[in-house]
């Protein structure tokens, strides 16, 4: 009887240790999308299947990071960070992605929500930072700045990437955002 009790306690301790290690790895992985100086203060969350989230690490800043590697259409390595105020929009995006079934279906749901006024707006001026690739070594950063409704006339940024600098994608819509080019150093 004593042996069984010891074995059960040992298994429980091992299980708790594995969960803690897994959570620590998830936190470390998600924080890779954040600028190095912002990692300590960032919150890290994990998304649930019902479009809610659980907090894995409570932060002191407005920056929230999460791993999205398992999301449909994402590469094997995909992490992201944005402002806390964008979490409802991300939840809506995640719901649209599942309900839409594919890229076109998702776009149709986004457009319908924009048309009927239920599209959740991002925080104007908030950064959306992602790091993704087939693995960490091949991952590239991608940064956008939310500017819902912005146009070239209202912002001064061009609506075309032709100039090579930052430009507005989806100008004039709730999806409008400033694309920040990825520049490879020689």
ROTIBA-239758 format. One record per residue: residue number from 1; residue in three letters; x, y, z of N, C-alpha, C in turn. Coordinates in steps of 0.02 Angstrom, whole numbers, plus 32768, in hexadecimal, padded with zeros to 4 digits. Each point is the difference from the previous one (the first is absolute). Example, Ala and Ser with C-alpha at 12.3 -4.5 7.8 and 13.67 -1.06 7.14 Angstrom:
BEGIN
+-----+------+------+------+------+------+------+------+------+------+------+
! seq ! type !  n.X !  n.Y !  n.Z ! ca.X ! ca.Y ! ca.Z !  c.X !  c.Y !  c.Z !
+-----+------+------+------+------+------+------+------+------+------+------+
!   1 !  ALA ! 8294 ! 7EE4 ! 8186 ! 7FD3 ! 803B ! 8000 ! 802D ! 803C ! 8000 !
!   2 !  SER ! 7FEE ! 8035 ! 7FDC ! 802A ! 803B ! 8003 ! 7FD9 ! 8037 ! 8025 !
+-----+------+------+------+------+------+------+------+------+------+------+
This chain:
BEGIN
+-----+------+------+------+------+------+------+------+------+------+------+
! seq ! type !  n.X !  n.Y !  n.Z ! ca.X ! ca.Y ! ca.Z !  c.X !  c.Y !  c.Z !
+-----+------+------+------+------+------+------+------+------+------+------+
!   1 !  UNK ! 8029 ! 7FC5 ! 8000 ! 7FD7 ! 803B ! 8000 ! 802B ! 803F ! 8000 !
!   2 !  UNK ! 8035 ! 7FFD ! 802A ! 802D ! 8039 ! 8004 ! 8021 ! 800D ! 7FBC !
!   3 !  UNK ! 8014 ! 7FCB ! 7FDE ! 8021 ! 8007 ! 7FBF ! 7FD2 ! 8020 ! 7FCD !
!   4 !  UNK ! 7FC1 ! 7FED ! 8002 ! 7FCF ! 801D ! 7FD1 ! 7FF8 ! 804B ! 800D !
!   5 !  UNK ! 7FFB ! 8012 ! 803F ! 7FF9 ! 8046 ! 8013 ! 803E ! 8028 ! 7FEB !
!   6 !  UNK ! 803B ! 7FE6 ! 800B ! 803E ! 8021 ! 7FEB ! 8002 ! 8007 ! 7FB4 !
!   7 !  UNK ! 7FEB ! 7FCC ! 7FDC ! 8000 ! 8003 ! 7FB7 ! 7FCF ! 8035 ! 7FE6 !
!   8 !  UNK ! 7FC6 ! 8003 ! 801F ! 7FCE ! 8032 ! 7FEC ! 8019 ! 8046 ! 800E !
!   9 !  UNK ! 801C ! 800C ! 8039 ! 801C ! 8042 ! 8011 ! 8039 ! 8013 ! 7FD0 !
!  10 !  UNK ! 802A ! 7FD0 ! 7FF0 ! 8036 ! 800D ! 7FD1 ! 7FE6 ! 8012 ! 7FBB !
!  11 !  UNK ! 7FCC ! 7FDD ! 7FEA ! 7FE2 ! 800F ! 7FBF ! 7FE1 ! 8045 ! 7FFF !
!  12 !  UNK ! 7FDE ! 8012 ! 8036 ! 7FE2 ! 8043 ! 8005 ! 8035 ! 8036 ! 7FFF !
!  13 !  UNK ! 8037 ! 7FF6 ! 8023 ! 8035 ! 8031 ! 8001 ! 8020 ! 8007 ! 7FBB !
!  14 !  UNK ! 800A ! 7FC7 ! 7FDD ! 801C ! 8001 ! 7FBD ! 7FD2 ! 8024 ! 7FD0 !
!  15 !  UNK ! 7FBF ! 7FF3 ! 8006 ! 7FCE ! 801F ! 7FD5 ! 7FFF ! 804C ! 800A !
!  16 !  UNK ! 8003 ! 8017 ! 803E ! 8000 ! 8048 ! 800F ! 803F ! 8020 ! 7FE5 !
!  17 !  UNK ! 8039 ! 7FDD ! 8004 ! 803F ! 801A ! 7FE6 ! 7FFE ! 8007 ! 7FB4 !
!  18 !  UNK ! 7FE2 ! 7FD0 ! 7FDE ! 7FFB ! 8002 ! 7FB7 ! 7FD3 ! 803A ! 7FEB !
!  19 !  UNK ! 7FC7 ! 800A ! 8023 ! 7FD4 ! 8038 ! 7FF1 ! 8023 ! 8043 ! 800A !
!  20 !  UNK ! 8026 ! 8006 ! 8036 ! 8024 ! 803E ! 800D ! 8034 ! 800D ! 7FCB !
!  21 !  UNK ! 8023 ! 7FCB ! 7FEB ! 8032 ! 8008 ! 7FCB ! 7FDF ! 8013 ! 7FBF !
!  22 !  UNK ! 7FC8 ! 7FE1 ! 7FF0 ! 7FDC ! 800F ! 7FC3 ! 7FE8 ! 8048 ! 8000 !
!  23 !  UNK ! 7FE5 ! 8018 ! 8038 ! 7FE9 ! 8045 ! 8006 ! 803B ! 8030 ! 7FF9 !
!  24 !  UNK ! 8037 ! 7FF0 ! 8020 ! 803B ! 802B ! 7FFB ! 8018 ! 8004 ! 7FB8 !
!  25 !  UNK ! 8001 ! 7FC8 ! 7FDD ! 8015 ! 8000 ! 7FB9 ! 7FD0 ! 8027 ! 7FD6 !
!  26 !  UNK ! 7FBF ! 7FFB ! 800C ! 7FCE ! 8026 ! 7FDB ! 800A ! 804B ! 800A !
!  27 !  UNK ! 800C ! 8013 ! 803E ! 800B ! 8047 ! 800F ! 803F ! 8019 ! 7FDD !
!  28 !  UNK ! 8036 ! 7FDB ! 8005 ! 803F ! 8015 ! 7FE0 ! 7FF8 ! 8005 ! 7FB5 !
!  29 !  UNK ! 7FDD ! 7FD1 ! 7FE3 ! 7FF4 ! 7FFF ! 7FB7 ! 7FD6 ! 803C ! 7FEB !
!  30 !  UNK ! 7FC9 ! 800D ! 8022 ! 7FD4 ! 8038 ! 7FEE ! 8024 ! 8043 ! 8005 !
!  31 !  UNK ! 802B ! 8007 ! 8032 ! 8023 ! 8040 ! 800A ! 8033 ! 800F ! 7FCA !
!  32 !  UNK ! 8011 ! 7FD0 ! 7FD6 ! 8030 ! 800D ! 7FCA ! 7FE6 ! 8033 ! 7FCE !
!  33 !  UNK ! 7FBE ! 800A ! 7FFC ! 7FE4 ! 8031 ! 7FD2 ! 8006 ! 8047 ! 801B !
!  34 !  UNK ! 800D ! 8007 ! 8040 ! 8005 ! 8042 ! 8020 ! 8046 ! 801C ! 7FF9 !
!  35 !  UNK ! 8005 ! 8042 ! 7FFD ! 8043 ! 801E ! 8003 ! 8021 ! 7FEC ! 8041 !
!  36 !  UNK ! 8041 ! 7FF5 ! 7FFF ! 8024 ! 7FE7 ! 803C ! 7FF2 ! 802B ! 803D !
!  37 !  UNK ! 7FFE ! 8041 ! 7FF8 ! 7FF7 ! 802B ! 803A ! 7FB9 ! 7FFF ! 801D !
!  38 !  UNK ! 7FD1 ! 7FE2 ! 7FDA ! 7FBA ! 7FFE ! 8017 ! 7FEC ! 7FBC ! 801B !
!  39 !  UNK ! 802B ! 7FCF ! 7FFC ! 7FED ! 7FBB ! 8013 ! 7FF0 ! 7FF9 ! 804A !
!  40 !  UNK ! 8026 ! 801F ! 802B ! 7FF5 ! 7FF7 ! 8047 ! 7FBB ! 8018 ! 8015 !
!  41 !  UNK ! 7FE8 ! 8037 ! 7FE5 ! 7FC0 ! 801C ! 8013 ! 7FC4 ! 7FE6 ! 7FDA !
!  42 !  UNK ! 800C ! 7FD5 ! 7FCE ! 7FC9 ! 7FE7 ! 7FD6 ! 7FD8 ! 7FCA ! 8023 !
!  43 !  UNK ! 7FBF ! 7FFF ! 7FF2 ! 7FD4 ! 7FCA ! 8015 ! 8003 ! 7FCA ! 7FCB !
!  44 !  UNK ! 7FFB ! 7FC1 ! 8014 ! 7FFD ! 7FC9 ! 7FD0 ! 7FC0 ! 7FDA ! 800D !
!  45 !  UNK ! 7FDC ! 7FF3 ! 7FC9 ! 7FC1 ! 7FDC ! 8005 ! 8001 ! 7FC2 ! 7FD4 !
!  46 !  UNK ! 7FD0 ! 7FD5 ! 800B ! 7FF6 ! 7FC4 ! 7FD7 ! 7FB6 ! 8001 ! 7FEC !
!  47 !  UNK ! 7FF1 ! 7FFB ! 7FC0 ! 7FBB ! 8001 ! 7FE7 ! 7FDF ! 7FBD ! 800B !
!  48 !  UNK ! 7FC1 ! 8001 ! 8014 ! 7FD6 ! 7FC5 ! 8008 ! 7FD7 ! 7FF6 ! 7FC1 !
!  49 !  UNK ! 7FE5 ! 7FC5 ! 7FF7 ! 7FD7 ! 7FF0 ! 7FC5 ! 7FC1 ! 802A ! 7FFC !
!  50 !  UNK ! 7FE8 ! 801C ! 8038 ! 7FC2 ! 8028 ! 7FFF ! 800E ! 804B ! 7FF8 !
!  51 !  UNK ! 803C ! 8012 ! 7FE8 ! 8015 ! 8045 ! 7FF1 ! 800A ! 802A ! 803F !
!  52 !  UNK ! 8006 ! 7FDF ! 8038 ! 8014 ! 8022 ! 803E ! 804A ! 7FEF ! 800A !
!  53 !  UNK ! 801E ! 801B ! 8033 ! 8046 ! 7FF2 ! 800C ! 800D ! 7FF9 ! 804A !
!  54 !  UNK ! 8039 ! 7FE0 ! 800E ! 8017 ! 7FFC ! 8045 ! 8043 ! 8023 ! 8004 !
!  55 !  UNK ! 800C ! 8021 ! 8037 ! 803F ! 8024 ! 800A ! 8034 ! 7FD0 ! 801B !
!  56 !  UNK ! 8038 ! 7FFB ! 7FDD ! 8037 ! 7FD6 ! 8016 ! 8034 ! 8028 ! 8028 !
!  57 !  UNK ! 8006 ! 8040 ! 7FEE ! 802F ! 802D ! 8023 ! 7FE1 ! 8045 ! 8000 !
!  58 !  UNK ! 7FF3 ! 801A ! 803A ! 7FE4 ! 8043 ! 8006 ! 8038 ! 8033 ! 7FFA !
!  59 !  UNK ! 7FF6 ! 8031 ! 7FD6 ! 8033 ! 8033 ! 7FF5 ! 7FEC ! 8042 ! 801F !
!  60 !  UNK ! 802D ! 8030 ! 7FF8 ! 7FF5 ! 8043 ! 801C ! 7FF3 ! 8034 ! 7FCA !
!  61 !  UNK ! 8006 ! 7FEC ! 7FC1 ! 7FF4 ! 802F ! 7FC9 ! 7FC1 ! 7FEC ! 7FDA !
!  62 !  UNK ! 7FF1 ! 8025 ! 7FCC ! 7FC5 ! 7FF2 ! 7FD6 ! 800F ! 7FCC ! 7FCA !
!  63 !  UNK ! 803E ! 7FE9 ! 7FFB ! 8013 ! 7FD0 ! 7FCC ! 7FEA ! 7FB9 ! 8014 !
!  64 !  UNK ! 7FE0 ! 7FDE ! 7FD1 ! 7FE9 ! 7FBB ! 800B ! 801B ! 7FD5 ! 7FC7 !
!  65 !  UNK ! 801E ! 7FC7 ! 8012 ! 801E ! 7FD3 ! 7FCE ! 7FE0 ! 7FBB ! 8006 !
!  66 !  UNK ! 8001 ! 7FDC ! 7FC8 ! 7FE3 ! 7FBD ! 7FFF ! 801E ! 7FD7 ! 7FC7 !
!  67 !  UNK ! 7FFD ! 7FBF ! 8008 ! 8018 ! 7FD1 ! 7FCE ! 7FC5 ! 7FEF ! 7FD3 !
!  68 !  UNK ! 8009 ! 8005 ! 7FBF ! 7FCA ! 7FEE ! 7FD2 ! 8017 ! 7FCC ! 7FCE !
!  69 !  UNK ! 8032 ! 7FDA ! 8013 ! 801C ! 7FCD ! 7FD4 ! 7FCD ! 7FCB ! 7FEB !
!  70 !  UNK ! 7FD1 ! 7FEF ! 802A ! 7FCF ! 7FCD ! 7FEF ! 7FC4 ! 8019 ! 7FDA !
!  71 !  UNK ! 7FFD ! 8041 ! 7FF2 ! 7FC7 ! 801C ! 7FDD ! 8001 ! 7FEC ! 7FB6 !
!  72 !  UNK ! 7FC5 ! 7FF5 ! 7FE3 ! 7FFC ! 7FEE ! 7FB9 ! 8023 ! 8034 ! 7FD4 !
!  73 !  UNK ! 8026 ! 7FE7 ! 7FD0 ! 8021 ! 802C ! 7FD0 ! 8040 ! 8021 ! 801A !
!  74 !  UNK ! 8012 ! 7FF2 ! 803C ! 803E ! 801D ! 801C ! 803A ! 7FD0 ! 7FF6 !
!  75 !  UNK ! 803C ! 801B ! 7FF9 ! 803B ! 7FD4 ! 7FFB ! 800C ! 7FDC ! 8043 !
!  76 !  UNK ! 802F ! 7FD3 ! 7FFF ! 800F ! 7FD8 ! 803C ! 8015 ! 802B ! 803B !
!  77 !  UNK ! 8021 ! 8038 ! 7FF4 ! 8013 ! 802D ! 8035 ! 7FDD ! 8043 ! 7FF3 !
!  78 !  UNK ! 7FD4 ! 8014 ! 802E ! 7FDC ! 8040 ! 7FF8 ! 7FEC ! 801B ! 8044 !
!  79 !  UNK ! 801B ! 803A ! 8011 ! 7FF0 ! 8022 ! 803F ! 7FEF ! 8048 ! 7FF0 !
!  80 !  UNK ! 7FDA ! 8020 ! 802C ! 7FEB ! 8045 ! 7FF3 ! 7FF7 ! 8026 ! 8041 !
!  81 !  UNK ! 8003 ! 8043 ! 7FFA ! 7FF4 ! 802D ! 8038 ! 7FD8 ! 803C ! 7FE6 !
!  82 !  UNK ! 7FD6 ! 801B ! 802B ! 7FDB ! 803D ! 7FF1 ! 7FEA ! 8020 ! 8041 !
!  83 !  UNK ! 7FD9 ! 8035 ! 7FFA ! 7FE6 ! 8023 ! 803C ! 7FC7 ! 7FD9 ! 801F !
!  84 !  UNK ! 7FFB ! 8003 ! 8042 ! 7FCA ! 7FDF ! 8025 ! 7FBB ! 8013 ! 7FE4 !
!  85 !  UNK ! 7FF8 ! 803D ! 7FEA ! 7FC1 ! 8018 ! 7FE5 ! 7FEA ! 7FDE ! 7FBF !
!  86 !  UNK ! 802C ! 7FD9 ! 7FE2 ! 7FEF ! 7FDD ! 7FC2 ! 7FE9 ! 7FB7 ! 800B !
!  87 !  UNK ! 7FFC ! 7FEA ! 803D ! 7FEF ! 7FBA ! 800D ! 7FBA ! 7FED ! 7FE8 !
!  88 !  UNK ! 7FD0 ! 802D ! 8007 ! 7FBC ! 7FF0 ! 7FE7 ! 8000 ! 7FF9 ! 7FB4 !
!  89 !  UNK ! 8027 ! 8029 ! 7FDF ! 8005 ! 7FFA ! 7FB7 ! 8021 ! 7FBE ! 7FEC !
!  90 !  UNK ! 8034 ! 7FED ! 8024 ! 8021 ! 7FC0 ! 7FF1 ! 7FCF ! 7FC7 ! 800A !
!  91 !  UNK ! 7FD9 ! 8002 ! 8036 ! 7FCE ! 7FCC ! 800D ! 7FCF ! 7FFD ! 7FC5 !
!  92 !  UNK ! 7FEA ! 803A ! 7FE9 ! 7FD3 ! 8003 ! 7FC6 ! 8022 ! 7FE3 ! 7FC2 !
!  93 !  UNK ! 803E ! 8013 ! 7FF5 ! 8026 ! 7FE5 ! 7FC6 ! 8005 ! 7FB4 ! 8004 !
!  94 !  UNK ! 800D ! 7FE6 ! 803A ! 8007 ! 7FB8 ! 8009 ! 7FBD ! 7FDD ! 7FF2 !
!  95 !  UNK ! 7FCA ! 801E ! 8017 ! 7FBD ! 7FE4 ! 7FF3 ! 7FF1 ! 8001 ! 7FB5 !
!  96 !  UNK ! 800F ! 8039 ! 7FE0 ! 7FF4 ! 8005 ! 7FB7 ! 8029 ! 7FCC ! 7FDA !
!  97 !  UNK ! 803E ! 7FF4 ! 8015 ! 802B ! 7FD0 ! 7FDE ! 7FE3 ! 7FB9 ! 8003 !
!  98 !  UNK ! 7FE4 ! 7FEF ! 803A ! 7FE2 ! 7FBD ! 8008 ! 7FBF ! 7FFC ! 7FD9 !
!  99 !  UNK ! 7FD5 ! 8031 ! 8009 ! 7FBE ! 7FFF ! 7FE0 ! 8005 ! 8009 ! 7FB5 !
! 100 !  UNK ! 8031 ! 8026 ! 7FE9 ! 8009 ! 800D ! 7FB8 ! 8019 ! 7FC3 ! 7FDA !
! 101 !  UNK ! 8026 ! 7FD6 ! 8023 ! 8018 ! 7FC2 ! 7FE1 ! 803D ! 8007 ! 7FD4 !
! 102 !  UNK ! 8005 ! 8036 ! 7FDB ! 803A ! 800C ! 7FD5 ! 800A ! 804C ! 7FFB !
! 103 !  UNK ! 8033 ! 8014 ! 7FDB ! 8010 ! 8048 ! 7FFC ! 7FC6 ! 8029 ! 7FE5 !
! 104 !  UNK ! 7FE0 ! 7FE8 ! 7FCB ! 7FC8 ! 8026 ! 7FE3 ! 7FC5 ! 8003 ! 802F !
! 105 !  UNK ! 7FF1 ! 7FC9 ! 8021 ! 7FC9 ! 7FFF ! 8030 ! 800D ! 8030 ! 803B !
! 106 !  UNK ! 803E ! 8001 ! 8016 ! 8013 ! 802D ! 8036 ! 7FF9 ! 8049 ! 7FEA !
! 107 !  UNK ! 8018 ! 800F ! 7FC5 ! 7FFA ! 8045 ! 7FE5 ! 7FB7 ! 8015 ! 7FFA !
! 108 !  UNK ! 7FD5 ! 7FD1 ! 7FEC ! 7FB9 ! 8010 ! 7FFA ! 7FE2 ! 8011 ! 8044 !
! 109 !  UNK ! 8012 ! 7FDB ! 8034 ! 7FE8 ! 800F ! 8043 ! 8019 ! 8043 ! 8019 !
! 110 !  UNK ! 803F ! 8010 ! 7FF3 ! 801D ! 8040 ! 8014 ! 7FDA ! 8039 ! 7FDC !
! 111 !  UNK ! 7FF5 ! 7FF8 ! 7FBF ! 7FDD ! 8033 ! 7FD9 ! 7FB9 ! 800A ! 8019 !
! 112 !  UNK ! 7FDE ! 7FC9 ! 800F ! 7FBB ! 8005 ! 8019 ! 7FFE ! 8024 ! 8043 !
! 113 !  UNK ! 802F ! 7FF1 ! 802C ! 8003 ! 8021 ! 8041 ! 800F ! 804A ! 7FF8 !
! 114 !  UNK ! 802C ! 8011 ! 7FD1 ! 800E ! 8047 ! 7FF3 ! 7FC2 ! 8023 ! 7FE5 !
! 115 !  UNK ! 7FDB ! 7FDF ! 7FD4 ! 7FC4 ! 801D ! 7FE3 ! 7FC8 ! 8009 ! 8033 !
! 116 !  UNK ! 7FF8 ! 7FD0 ! 802E ! 7FC9 ! 8006 ! 802F ! 8013 ! 8021 ! 8043 !
! 117 !  UNK ! 803F ! 8017 ! 8004 ! 8016 ! 8025 ! 803B ! 8015 ! 7FD7 ! 803C !
! 118 !  UNK ! 8009 ! 7FBE ! 7FF7 ! 8014 ! 7FD6 ! 8038 ! 804B ! 7FF0 ! 8000 !
! 119 !  UNK ! 8024 ! 801A ! 7FCF ! 8048 ! 7FF4 ! 7FFD ! 8021 ! 8026 ! 8039 !
! 120 !  UNK ! 8025 ! 7FDC ! 8029 ! 8023 ! 801F ! 8038 ! 803E ! 8024 ! 7FE5 !
! 121 !  UNK ! 8006 ! 803F ! 8011 ! 8038 ! 8029 ! 7FE7 ! 803E ! 7FF3 ! 802A !
! 122 !  UNK ! 803A ! 8003 ! 7FDF ! 803F ! 7FFB ! 8026 ! 800E ! 8044 ! 8022 !
! 123 !  UNK ! 802C ! 8000 ! 802F ! 8015 ! 803E ! 8020 ! 802A ! 8026 ! 7FCD !
! 124 !  UNK ! 7FE9 ! 803C ! 7FEE ! 8023 ! 8029 ! 7FCE ! 8047 ! 800D ! 8018 !
! 125 !  UNK ! 8030 ! 7FF3 ! 7FD5 ! 8047 ! 800B ! 800F ! 8022 ! 7FC6 ! 8024 !
! 126 !  UNK ! 7FDB ! 7FCC ! 800E ! 801E ! 7FC7 ! 8023 ! 8028 ! 7FD5 ! 7FD0 !
! 127 !  UNK ! 8036 ! 7FE5 ! 801A ! 802C ! 7FD4 ! 7FD8 ! 7FE6 ! 7FB9 ! 8002 !
! 128 !  UNK ! 8009 ! 7FDD ! 7FC9 ! 7FF4 ! 7FB8 ! 7FFA ! 8042 ! 7FE3 ! 7FE9 !
! 129 !  UNK ! 8021 ! 7FDC ! 802C ! 8043 ! 7FE5 ! 7FF2 ! 7FFC ! 7FB4 ! 7FFC !
! 130 !  UNK ! 801B ! 7FE5 ! 7FCA ! 7FFF ! 7FB7 ! 7FF8 ! 8046 ! 7FE9 ! 7FED !
! 131 !  UNK ! 800E ! 7FC2 ! 8011 ! 803D ! 7FDE ! 7FED ! 7FEB ! 7FBB ! 7FEA !
! 132 !  UNK ! 800D ! 7FF0 ! 7FC0 ! 7FE9 ! 7FBF ! 7FE9 ! 802C ! 7FE4 ! 7FC9 !
! 133 !  UNK ! 7FFF ! 7FBE ! 7FFB ! 8027 ! 7FDB ! 7FCE ! 7FF9 ! 7FB6 ! 800E !
! 134 !  UNK ! 8023 ! 7FD8 ! 7FDA ! 7FFC ! 7FB8 ! 800A ! 8020 ! 7FEA ! 8042 !
! 135 !  UNK ! 802E ! 8029 ! 8019 ! 801F ! 7FF4 ! 8041 ! 801C ! 8043 ! 8018 !
! 136 !  UNK ! 801A ! 8002 ! 803C ! 8019 ! 803F ! 801B ! 8038 ! 801D ! 7FD5 !
! 137 !  UNK ! 802C ! 7FD5 ! 7FE7 ! 8039 ! 8018 ! 7FD8 ! 7FEA ! 8021 ! 7FBE !
! 138 !  UNK ! 7FC9 ! 7FEA ! 7FE4 ! 7FE9 ! 801D ! 7FC0 ! 7FCA ! 8035 ! 800A !
! 139 !  UNK ! 7FEC ! 800C ! 803E ! 7FC9 ! 802F ! 800F ! 8014 ! 8048 ! 7FEF !
! 140 !  UNK ! 7FD0 ! 8024 ! 7FE4 ! 800A ! 8047 ! 7FEF ! 7FCD ! 802A ! 8026 !
! 141 !  UNK ! 8015 ! 803C ! 8013 ! 7FD1 ! 802D ! 8022 ! 7FD1 ! 8022 ! 7FCE !
! 142 !  UNK ! 7FC6 ! 8010 ! 8017 ! 7FCF ! 8026 ! 7FD8 ! 7FDC ! 802F ! 8030 !
! 143 !  UNK ! 8003 ! 8040 ! 7FF3 ! 7FE1 ! 8031 ! 802C ! 7FD0 ! 802C ! 7FD8 !
! 144 !  UNK ! 7FC5 ! 800B ! 801C ! 7FCF ! 802E ! 7FE4 ! 7FE8 ! 802E ! 8039 !
! 145 !  UNK ! 7FE6 ! 8039 ! 7FEC ! 7FE4 ! 802F ! 8030 ! 7FB7 ! 800B ! 7FED !
! 146 !  UNK ! 7FD2 ! 7FF3 ! 802D ! 7FB8 ! 8007 ! 7FF2 ! 7FEF ! 8049 ! 7FF4 !
! 147 !  UNK ! 7FDE ! 800D ! 7FC8 ! 7FE9 ! 8043 ! 7FEF ! 7FBB ! 7FFC ! 7FDF !
! 148 !  UNK ! 7FCE ! 7FE5 ! 8024 ! 7FBE ! 7FF7 ! 7FE1 ! 7FE6 ! 8040 ! 7FE2 !
! 149 !  UNK ! 7FE8 ! 7FFB ! 7FC1 ! 7FE4 ! 8039 ! 7FDD ! 8033 ! 802D ! 7FDF !
! 150 !  UNK ! 803F ! 7FF7 ! 800C ! 8034 ! 802D ! 7FE5 ! 8007 ! 7FF9 ! 7FB5 !
! 151 !  UNK ! 800F ! 8037 ! 7FE0 ! 800E ! 8003 ! 7FB8 ! 803F ! 8028 ! 7FF6 !
! 152 !  UNK ! 8018 ! 8002 ! 7FC3 ! 803A ! 8029 ! 7FF1 ! 7FF2 ! 8049 ! 800F !
! 153 !  UNK ! 7FC3 ! 8017 ! 7FEF ! 7FEE ! 8046 ! 800D ! 7FFD ! 8010 ! 804A !
! 154 !  UNK ! 7FE9 ! 7FD2 ! 8029 ! 7FF9 ! 800E ! 8047 ! 8040 ! 7FF5 ! 8028 !
! 155 !  UNK ! 802E ! 7FD7 ! 7FE5 ! 803B ! 7FEE ! 8027 ! 8042 ! 8019 ! 7FE3 !
! 156 !  UNK ! 8001 ! 800A ! 7FBF ! 803E ! 8013 ! 7FDF ! 802A ! 7FC4 ! 7FEA !
! 157 !  UNK ! 7FEC ! 7FC4 ! 8013 ! 8023 ! 7FC4 ! 7FEA ! 7FE4 ! 7FE9 ! 7FBD !
! 158 !  UNK ! 802A ! 7FE8 ! 7FD3 ! 7FE7 ! 7FE9 ! 7FC0 ! 7FD6 ! 7FC0 ! 8007 !
! 159 !  UNK ! 7FD5 ! 7FF5 ! 7FD0 ! 7FD6 ! 7FC4 ! 8000 ! 801E ! 7FC9 ! 7FD3 !
! 160 !  UNK ! 803F ! 8007 ! 7FEF ! 8022 ! 7FCF ! 7FD6 ! 8046 ! 7FF3 ! 801B !
! 161 !  UNK ! 8016 ! 7FC4 ! 7FF8 ! 8043 ! 7FEE ! 8018 ! 8037 ! 8013 ! 7FCF !
! 162 !  UNK ! 7FEF ! 801D ! 7FC9 ! 8030 ! 800F ! 7FCB ! 803B ! 8029 ! 8018 !
! 163 !  UNK ! 7FF6 ! 802F ! 802E ! 8036 ! 802A ! 8017 ! 8033 ! 7FDD ! 802C !
! 164 !  UNK ! 7FEF ! 7FC5 ! 8019 ! 802F ! 7FDA ! 8028 ! 7FFE ! 800D ! 804B !
! 165 !  UNK ! 7FDB ! 8033 ! 8015 ! 7FFB ! 800F ! 8047 ! 7FBF ! 7FE7 ! 801D !
! 166 !  UNK ! 7FEE ! 801B ! 803A ! 7FC1 ! 7FEE ! 801F ! 7FC6 ! 8018 ! 7FD4 !
! 167 !  UNK ! 7FCA ! 7FD9 ! 7FFF ! 7FC6 ! 8010 ! 7FD6 ! 7FC0 ! 7FE5 ! 8020 !
! 168 !  UNK ! 7FC7 ! 801C ! 7FED ! 7FC0 ! 7FEA ! 801C ! 7FE2 ! 7FC9 ! 7FD5 !
! 169 !  UNK ! 7FF1 ! 7FC8 ! 8020 ! 7FDD ! 7FC9 ! 7FDF ! 7FB6 ! 8004 ! 8015 !
! 170 !  UNK ! 7FD3 ! 7FF2 ! 7FD2 ! 7FB7 ! 8000 ! 800D ! 7FE9 ! 8045 ! 8014 !
! 171 !  UNK ! 801B ! 8033 ! 7FE1 ! 7FF0 ! 8046 ! 8010 ! 7FB5 ! 800C ! 8000 !
! 172 !  UNK ! 7FEA ! 8029 ! 8030 ! 7FBA ! 8014 ! 8003 ! 7FD1 ! 7FCC ! 801F !
! 173 !  UNK ! 801A ! 7FC8 ! 8017 ! 7FD6 ! 7FCC ! 801D ! 8011 ! 7FF7 ! 804A !
! 174 !  UNK ! 7FD8 ! 7FD7 ! 8021 ! 800F ! 7FF0 ! 8046 ! 803F ! 7FD5 ! 8006 !
! 175 !  UNK ! 8015 ! 7FE4 ! 7FC8 ! 803C ! 7FD6 ! 7FFE ! 803F ! 8028 ! 7FF0 !
! 176 !  UNK ! 7FFB ! 8041 ! 7FF4 ! 8039 ! 8029 ! 7FEB ! 8038 ! 7FFB ! 8034 !
! 177 !  UNK ! 803D ! 7FF7 ! 7FE6 ! 803A ! 7FFC ! 802C ! 803E ! 8015 ! 7FDA !
! 178 !  UNK ! 802F ! 801A ! 8026 ! 803F ! 8016 ! 7FE4 ! 802F ! 7FC3 ! 7FFD !
! 179 !  UNK ! 8016 ! 7FF0 ! 7FC4 ! 802F ! 7FCA ! 7FF7 ! 8046 ! 801B ! 800C !
! 180 !  UNK ! 8025 ! 7FDF ! 802B ! 8044 ! 8014 ! 800F ! 802E ! 7FCF ! 7FDC !
! 181 !  UNK ! 8026 ! 8018 ! 7FCF ! 8028 ! 7FD1 ! 7FD8 ! 8036 ! 7FDD ! 8029 !
! 182 !  UNK ! 800C ! 7FC2 ! 7FED ! 8035 ! 7FD8 ! 801F ! 803F ! 800D ! 7FD6 !
! 183 !  UNK ! 8032 ! 801B ! 8020 ! 803D ! 8011 ! 7FDC ! 8037 ! 7FD1 ! 8016 !
! 184 !  UNK ! 801D ! 7FDC ! 7FD0 ! 8036 ! 7FD2 ! 800E ! 8041 ! 8027 ! 7FFE !
! 185 !  UNK ! 8025 ! 7FFE ! 8036 ! 8040 ! 8023 ! 8002 ! 8034 ! 7FD7 ! 7FD8 !
! 186 !  UNK ! 802C ! 8023 ! 7FDC ! 8034 ! 7FDC ! 7FD9 ! 8032 ! 7FDD ! 802C !
+-----+------+------+------+------+------+------+------+------+------+------+
